[in-house]
Amino acid sequence: MTNSSVQFLDDAFRKRWRTLLSVDDLVEKVVKNLELRGELENTYIIFTSDNGYHTGQFSLPLDKRQLYEFDIRVPLLVRGPNISSNQTSKMLVTNVDLGPTILDIAGFDANKTQMDGMSFLPLMTGKSQNVTWRTDMLVEYEGEGLNVSDPSCPLLGPGVWGCFLDCVCEDAINNTYACVRTLSSTTDLQYCEFDDNEVFVEVYNLTADPFQLTNIAKTIDQEVLEKMNHRLMMLQSCSGPSCRTPGVYDSRYKFDPRMMFNSRGPRISRLRQTLK
């Protein structure tokens, strides 16, 4: 990145933090209001937001459409009855868990529903030993791009979107991916497949490589690759309780990343036709 772009990103980063000061004020007002009403100790407060952002990582400017940790993570803080302060859970929790958790707080058994998520109330109240928690979660995104060239970066051709000052673009049609994020006591992996004619796969061992600098798709054990591919297929096709675990691995399963995006292939093909 040029010095001017770096300065632009630094300024954007500071502005985002200044904007969050108003969120701090809002949270303070809510807490004080509950305190005045004598309801604070009987109230669950859930604080969360959208995913991202990146601000210069991997020379990516300002957006949040990539598969990496700095883009896919979502902040989540909870306080309430029977929740000890200053504790952090390392279990995989996703946005689909919010609904079941709120139902659980209200006294309804979320396991009786067909919701994909799980209540994380036991994780917060010291009862995690009573539940079998997931080790895999699904991450998906469908890339966006224009069918015409960006006037500011004409040499890149069509198919890109949100091009920055240095013609580094935030998105592209072939930035469509599906990932499985696996986290357990022994494994910390991310496996991703792209909807592209190259059949491109990215795999990261976040224990050894927390900043995701080395794609190990070509060197990882083939059996692990097949299992990750299998889990991804199951998580993309599951519904309800079956989404809470990736299921049992079938040793007869054959690795085939092209199966993931068969229904989306024509979208890429139409773009390629416009390039000819």
C-alpha positions, 0 to 999 in steps of 0.5 A, a space after each residue: 500500500 502507498 503511504 497515502 493509503 496507509 494514512 487513509 486507513 489509519 484515519 478510518 480506524 480512529 473514526 471507527 473507534 470514536 464512533 464506538 464512544 456513542 455505543 459506550 454511552 448507550 450501554 451505560 444508559 441502559 445499565 443505569 436505567 435497569 439499576 434505577 428500576 432494581 432490575 439489573 441483577 435480574 436482566 440478561 444483557 447481550 451485546 453483539 454486532 456485525 462481523 469484521 472489519 479488516 483495516 489493512 490486513 493482507 493489504 485489504 482496505 476497509 471491508 469485511 468480506 474475506 474468510 479470515 479470522 479478522 473478518 468472520 469473528 463477531 463480538 459477543 458479551 453477555 451479563 446476567 443472573 448466575 453468570 460469573 464476571 471476567 470469564 471467556 469461553 473458547 467454544 464455537 458460538 454462532 449467530 444462530 445460537 442467539 435465538 435458542 439461548 433467549 428461549 432457554 433464558 425464558 425457560 423454553 427447551 430449545 431442543 424441542 425446536 427445529 432451530 439450527 442453533 444451540 443454547 449457550 446458556 450452559 456455557 455461561 452458567 458453569 453447566 457446560 459439562 451437561 452438554 455436548 458442544 459443537 466442534 464445527 461451524 459453517 462460514 459462507 459468503 457469496 461474492 459480488 462484482 460488476 459486469 462492467 469494468 470499474 472506471 477507476 481500475 479498468 485494467 482489472 476488467 469486470 467481476 470486481 467490486 469496491 476498488 480502492 485507491 490502489 486498485 485493491 478491490 474489496 470483493 469479486 464474483 469469484 470471492 464466493 466461498 464456503 468454509 468449515 471452522 473446526 475447534 476442539 481440544 486437539 484441533 484448530 483448523 479452517 477449511 474453505 472452498 471457492 466457487 471458481 473454475 480453479 477449484 481453489 481450496 484454502 486450509 489453515 492450522 490456526 494453532 501453528 499459524 494464528 495469522 493465517 499466513 500459510 495455506 496448507 491445502 497442498 501439504 495437509 494429510 489427505 484424510 484430514 482434507 477429506 474429513 473437512 470436505 465431508 463436514 462442510 458438505 453436511 453443514 451446508 445441507 443440514 437442517 435443525 438438530 442435525 446442524 449441531 454436529 457434523 455427523 459421523 465421517 464415512 470412510 468411503 467418502 471421496 474428496 470432491 470440492 467441485 460438488 459444493 457449488 454445482 448450482 452456482 456454476 452458471 453465475 461464474 460462467 456467465 461472467 466468463 462469457 462477458 470477458 471473451 
